[in-house]
Amino acid sequence: MKTTEFIRKVEMLGVTTVKKDKTILHIKRHGMEAANVSLKKTSYFQICGKLPRRLLNLIVDYAVTDVSERDDD
């Protein structure tokens, strides 16, 4: 899954936002940290609490995507 596609799908869930820095996507729900996903490593992510199944599935789908396949360029 491409990074822009992942961000779009997550933000379509309504109360969820994504902030991107150089190495990590920071995912927030209701203004609180919900998860972090590495932009540099495959299958490297952290869940910071209970999440709706749909959001969790999106995070896992993106996290297991090979880094070379995430590029939007």
DALINNOR-V930203 format. One record per pair of residues at least 12 apart in sequence whose ideal C-beta (glycine too) atoms are under 10 Angstrom apart, sorted by the first residue. I is the first residue (numbers start at 0). GAP is how many residues later the second one is. D is the distance in whole Angstrom. If there is no record, write none. Layout:
BEGIN
I GAP D
I GAP D
END
This chain:
BEGIN
0 57 8
0 60 6
0 61 5
0 62 9
0 63 9
0 64 5
0 68 8
0 69 7
1 60 9
1 63 8
1 67 8
1 68 6
1 69 7
1 70 5
1 71 10
2 15 9
2 17 8
2 22 8
2 34 10
2 36 7
2 59 8
2 62 9
2 64 10
2 67 5
2 68 8
2 69 6
3 16 10
3 66 9
3 68 5
4 53 10
4 57 9
4 60 10
4 65 9
4 67 8
5 12 8
5 19 8
5 21 10
5 31 8
5 52 7
5 53 8
5 55 8
5 56 4
5 57 9
5 59 8
5 64 8
6 12 10
6 13 7
6 18 7
6 20 9
6 55 9
6 65 10
8 45 9
8 46 9
8 49 6
8 52 9
8 53 9
9 15 9
9 17 6
9 18 10
9 19 10
9 24 10
9 25 9
9 27 10
9 44 10
9 45 7
9 48 6
9 49 8
9 52 9
10 16 10
11 46 10
12 14 10
12 16 8
12 39 8
12 41 7
12 42 6
12 45 8
13 15 9
14 13 9
14 14 6
14 15 5
14 16 9
14 19 10
14 37 10
14 40 10
15 12 7
15 13 5
15 14 9
15 18 7
15 19 9
15 35 9
15 36 9
15 39 6
15 42 9
16 12 8
16 13 10
16 14 8
16 17 9
17 16 10
17 17 10
17 19 9
19 17 10
19 19 7
20 18 8
21 17 8
21 18 9
22 13 10
22 15 6
22 16 6
22 17 5
22 18 9
22 21 10
23 12 5
23 13 7
23 14 6
23 15 6
23 16 8
23 17 10
23 20 9
23 21 9
23 22 9
24 12 5
24 13 8
24 14 6
24 20 9
24 34 9
24 37 8
24 38 10
25 22 10
26 18 9
26 19 10
26 20 9
26 21 9
26 24 9
26 28 8
26 31 9
26 32 7
27 20 9
28 19 9
28 20 8
28 21 10
28 22 7
28 23 9
28 26 7
31 16 8
31 17 8
32 13 9
32 15 5
32 16 8
33 12 10
33 13 8
33 14 6
33 15 6
33 16 9
33 17 6
33 18 10
33 21 7
33 22 10
33 25 9
34 12 5
34 13 6
34 14 9
34 16 7
34 20 8
34 21 8
34 23 10
34 24 5
34 28 9
35 12 7
35 23 9
36 21 10
36 22 6
36 23 9
36 25 6
36 26 5
37 25 8
37 29 9
38 23 10
38 28 8
38 31 7
39 27 7
39 30 10
40 22 9
40 26 7
41 21 7
41 22 7
41 23 7
41 24 6
41 25 6
41 26 9
41 27 9
41 28 9
42 17 9
42 20 6
42 21 5
42 22 9
42 23 10
43 19 7
43 23 10
44 14 6
44 15 8
44 17 8
44 18 4
44 19 9
45 13 10
45 17 10
46 12 7
46 13 9
END
